[in-house]
């Protein structure tokens, strides 16, 4: 009969592989956890994200949040909306903005060629009090003021010529709707233009126009630099 320490050692050795993280064999895909609540909708703390649509629109007073001693920081607007009876979608949108360090809410909703367009209001900002989310058929939200000047926007001949003339020019939000264009197979491109200038009070040096592309089912498929001039 084996001694007790030996038996315990054998049991521990046999149990270790079951506790270790599984590594996929070559050629087998591994899948990350589902992050749909973070990337394709507005998380509400539940397993199912609250979908943003026309019901996310809210209008109300946020004056109390302008006070220096207003409680809650970026969440003050969220609490004001909650107290005023805002819809779950409206509160979820404000919560998402608060998580990004913004105090804001959806103030208007429109449909552009089958794509949802949510106007954002930032009542506590000194400048740039509005923004825009595009909302695709899957509920994914695309901020037209986020990262609008990627490296790829500077690589074309037209862009290089512009930035050679105006090296200090940078985008100043908010982007403005600049029309639509049809894509193959029933898709659509929504155009948004952002002014380029050297400082907030400077005159515009030019405009960066981006196209946000959606397929026939109005699912977001990507963004293109259309023009820099």
Order of alpha helices (4+ residues) and beta strands (2+ residues): alpha-alpha-alpha-alpha-beta-beta-beta-beta-alpha-beta-beta-beta-beta
